[in-house]
Amino acid sequence: MKSRASLLLFVVIEALLLLVVVMPVAHMRSFSERLFLANTDHLPEVAPDEPWFIAIRSVLVVLVLQGAFALRDLYRWSVIVRPRLVVVRLVEATITALLVLPLLHYGLGIVDRTLELDGLFLRLEIHPLLLVACAGVAFVMAYWLRLRFPRWIRGTGLAERVALVGRGPMLDLLEEEMRRENDPSVDFMGVFDAAEGAPRRRTLLGPPSAIDETVQRLGIQRLVVDRRAQVPNDTLLRLRLAGVHIIDAASFYERLTGRLSPESFRDEDLFLAASTSNVLYSMSSRLLDVVGASLGLILAAPLLLVTALLIKLESRGPVFYSQERLGHNGNLFSIHKFRSMRQDAETKSGPVWASANDSRVTRVGKWLRKLRVDEIPQLWSVIRGDMSLVGPRPERQFFVNELEREIPHYGQRHLVKPGVTGWAQINYSYGASVDDAFIKLQFDLYYIKHRSLAIDIAILLRTIKVVVLQKGAV
């Protein structure tokens, strides 16, 4: 009951805040006429300063936005408390709202003309440019609210009560990750397992045969089941019908960490069955690449000139650094970056991994790397089609050969185009070892499995946030 009341409070607070930010933006008609519009004949004839119409228009936009939020589960605590997931869901919900609102206005126009209401419903229309602006401010406000509101969630008892079922390396890893992540949406209750041979630190809830009674007594809401656990199917079905969420250990690991589970690396199907490869995604992704990279190069042109001058003034050598990397399907292509290291960086050592505090980096190079300016020339590779804005980072053939010997399925990251930024880059810092490479591969393969236009946009937004605020992993 407390959970429902708190969620209702959250919804009401968000509705009021959305009204506060949407109302002034949706009615900037005079501002939009001066700056954006050459012909305003198609706008509603009634002036936008009528109080009732201002209120109704704003409420209509808020209702559609909140409906889209609900559709993407943005009123579930398990989503609200995960910033990584919130961004993706908010992008999806915002796109949905931007598709629904024009269709709604079009439908109201048909009703108005059919019933001869003399433009009554037409007065509820908002210009598309202002709808986009409303969606933008609503996105920022909704994200901010979800970062601030759930801090007290654990104290209110709203966290989801989770128990593990079975025994094995995967459950040991999950137990460790839950303690390390300290996810506020997860209240870890313990493990259903036999007492014999169980680790000392483990909180035992009883044998799997006692699941029915214990789940009811403790109010457990989610069971994470190891694939080797001996639990009768009728028991699992009975619990599912009673409202208990049941999920396998590998899927819960992905949800908790944003990485592919180590267990998935042993699967014969290589865990990629859910990967997005439809024509619509390919076309929209390519459009995003071309438009985003072109706009980025145009806006960054003055910065590129200043950067080239600084590199020349500090040290001898070329302004740009070119190198062959492995791309889509293992094809070689040339990558171009601003030179951030000494010209002779690998003359004696040969190919070595770069690190966060690499001694070969020049003084100007340190700032270029810190602000990610050295990566900007790669946008040309995006326009050419060798790279995408979002994807696994392209590696050198030397390191790929080495890592493929050490890490199973490392070559699977070449199933998609490499990217200027990616899921691994925003979640994990510089890696200088095989262990680091394996963790980044888990992130990369998670992205390949779940990629979508919404995730791509979310990664780009988080990359901008990390670069601007200098917080995070990129």
Residue pairs with C-beta under 8 A, 6 or more apart in sequence:
2 156
2 157
2 158
3 77
3 157
3 158
6 156
6 158
7 75
7 77
10 75
10 80
10 149
11 66
11 75
13 145
13 149
14 66
14 69
14 142
14 145
15 62
15 66
17 141
17 145
18 62
18 65
18 66
18 138
18 141
18 142
19 58
19 59
19 62
21 137
21 138
21 141
22 58
22 61
22 62
22 65
22 134
22 137
22 138
23 54
23 55
23 58
25 130
25 133
25 134
25 137
26 57
26 58
26 61
26 126
26 130
26 131
26 133
26 134
27 48
27 49
27 54
27 57
27 58
27 130
28 130
28 133
29 43
29 47
29 48
29 127
29 130
32 127
32 129
32 130
33 40
36 129
37 43
37 127
37 129
43 125
43 127
44 119
44 122
44 123
44 124
44 125
45 119
45 122
45 123
46 53
46 119
46 123
48 54
50 123
53 123
53 124
56 124
57 124
57 126
60 104
60 124
61 101
61 126
61 131
61 134
64 97
64 100
64 101
64 104
65 93
65 94
65 97
65 135
65 138
65 142
67 97
67 100
68 93
68 94
68 96
68 97
68 100
69 75
69 90
69 93
69 142
71 93
71 96
72 79
72 89
72 90
72 92
72 93
72 96
73 79
73 89
74 80
74 86
74 89
74 90
74 93
74 142
74 146
77 150
77 153
77 158
77 159
77 160
77 185
78 160
78 185
79 85
79 86
79 89
80 86
80 146
80 149
80 150
80 153
80 185
81 146
81 150
81 153
81 183
81 184
81 185
82 183
82 185
83 146
83 147
84 258
84 427
86 143
86 146
87 143
87 458
87 461
87 462
88 454
88 455
88 458
89 454
90 139
90 142
90 143
90 458
91 139
91 454
91 455
91 457
91 458
91 461
92 452
92 454
94 135
94 138
94 139
95 453
95 454
97 135
97 138
98 131
98 132
98 135
101 126
101 131
102 128
102 131
105 124
105 125
105 126
108 121
108 122
108 124
108 125
109 121
109 122
109 125
111 117
111 121
112 119
112 120
112 121
112 122
126 134
150 184
150 185
151 184
153 159
153 184
153 185
154 184
154 187
159 184
159 185
159 186
159 187
160 185
160 186
160 187
160 221
160 222
161 187
161 189
161 218
161 219
161 220
161 221
161 222
162 178
162 186
162 187
162 188
162 189
162 220
162 221
162 222
162 223
162 224
163 188
163 189
163 190
163 191
163 192
163 205
163 215
163 218
163 220
163 222
163 223
163 224
164 171
164 174
164 175
164 190
164 191
164 192
164 193
164 223
164 224
164 225
164 226
164 249
165 191
165 192
165 193
165 208
165 211
165 223
165 224
165 225
165 226
165 229
165 231
166 191
166 192
166 193
166 208
166 225
166 226
166 227
166 228
166 229
166 230
166 231
166 249
167 191
167 193
167 194
167 197
167 198
167 226
167 228
167 229
168 226
168 228
169 262
169 263
170 226
170 249
170 250
170 253
170 261
170 262
170 263
171 191
171 224
171 226
171 249
172 199
173 253
173 261
173 262
174 224
174 249
174 252
174 253
174 256
175 188
175 191
175 202
177 253
177 256
177 257
178 186
178 188
178 256
179 188
181 256
181 257
183 256
186 256
189 203
189 205
189 218
189 220
190 202
190 203
190 204
190 205
191 198
191 202
191 203
191 204
191 205
192 204
192 205
192 206
192 207
192 208
192 210
192 211
192 214
192 223
192 229
193 202
193 204
193 207
193 208
194 207
195 204
195 207
198 204
205 214
205 218
206 214
208 229
208 230
208 231
211 223
211 231
211 235
211 239
212 235
212 238
212 239
214 220
215 223
215 239
215 244
216 242
220 244
221 243
221 244
221 245
222 244
222 245
222 246
222 247
223 236
223 239
223 244
223 245
223 246
223 247
224 247
224 248
224 249
224 252
225 231
225 236
225 246
225 247
225 248
225 249
226 248
226 249
227 248
227 249
227 250
236 246
239 246
240 246
247 255
249 261
249 263
250 261
250 263
250 264
253 259
253 261
253 263
254 260
254 261
254 446
257 442
258 423
258 427
258 443
258 446
259 427
259 439
259 442
259 443
259 446
260 271
260 441
260 442
260 443
260 445
260 446
260 449
261 442
262 442
264 271
264 445
265 271
265 408
265 409
270 409
270 412
271 445
271 449
272 412
272 415
272 445
272 448
272 449
274 449
274 450
275 415
275 448
275 449
275 450
275 451
276 450
276 451
276 452
281 451
281 452
281 453
284 453
285 388
285 453
285 456
286 385
288 389
288 453
288 456
288 457
289 382
289 383
289 388
289 389
290 382
290 383
292 382
292 389
292 460
293 379
293 380
293 382
293 383
293 389
294 379
294 383
296 376
296 379
297 304
297 376
297 379
297 380
297 383
300 376
300 379
303 373
303 376
304 376
304 377
307 338
307 368
307 373
308 319
308 338
310 364
311 319
311 338
311 339
311 362
311 364
312 319
314 362
314 363
314 364
315 342
315 343
315 362
315 364
316 343
317 339
317 342
317 343
318 339
318 343
319 338
319 339
320 336
320 337
320 338
320 339
320 377
321 336
321 337
321 338
321 339
321 340
321 341
322 334
322 335
322 336
323 334
323 335
323 337
323 396
324 332
324 333
324 334
324 335
324 396
324 397
325 332
325 333
325 334
325 335
325 394
325 395
325 396
325 397
325 418
326 332
326 394
326 395
326 396
326 397
326 400
326 414
326 418
327 333
327 386
327 387
327 394
327 414
327 417
327 418
328 386
328 414
328 415
328 416
328 417
328 418
329 414
329 415
330 411
330 414
332 397
333 381
333 386
333 387
333 394
334 381
334 386
335 378
335 381
335 386
335 387
335 394
336 377
336 378
336 380
336 381
337 374
337 375
337 377
337 378
338 368
338 373
338 374
338 376
338 377
339 365
339 374
340 361
340 362
340 364
340 365
340 366
340 368
340 369
340 374
341 358
341 360
341 361
341 362
341 365
342 360
342 362
345 360
346 352
351 396
351 398
351 399
353 399
353 431
353 432
353 433
354 430
354 432
355 430
355 432
356 429
356 430
361 369
365 374
367 373
368 374
370 470
371 467
372 467
372 474
375 420
375 421
378 387
378 420
379 420
381 387
382 388
382 389
382 420
386 417
387 394
387 417
387 418
387 419
387 420
388 416
388 417
388 418
388 419
388 420
389 419
389 420
389 421
389 456
389 460
390 419
390 420
390 421
390 422
390 423
390 447
390 451
390 455
390 456
390 459
390 460
391 416
391 417
391 418
391 419
391 422
391 447
392 413
392 414
392 416
392 418
392 419
392 422
392 424
392 444
392 447
392 448
393 418
393 419
393 422
393 424
393 425
394 418
395 403
400 410
400 411
403 410
403 434
403 437
404 410
404 411
406 434
406 437
407 434
407 437
407 438
407 441
409 441
409 445
410 437
410 441
412 445
412 448
413 441
413 444
413 445
413 448
415 448
416 448
416 451
421 459
421 460
421 463
421 474
422 443
422 444
422 447
422 459
423 443
423 444
423 446
423 447
423 455
423 459
424 440
424 441
424 443
424 444
424 447
425 463
425 473
425 474
426 459
426 462
426 463
426 466
426 472
426 473
426 474
427 443
427 473
428 436
428 439
428 440
428 443
428 473
429 473
430 436
431 437
431 439
431 440
447 455
462 472
463 474
465 471
465 472
466 472
466 473
466 474
467 474
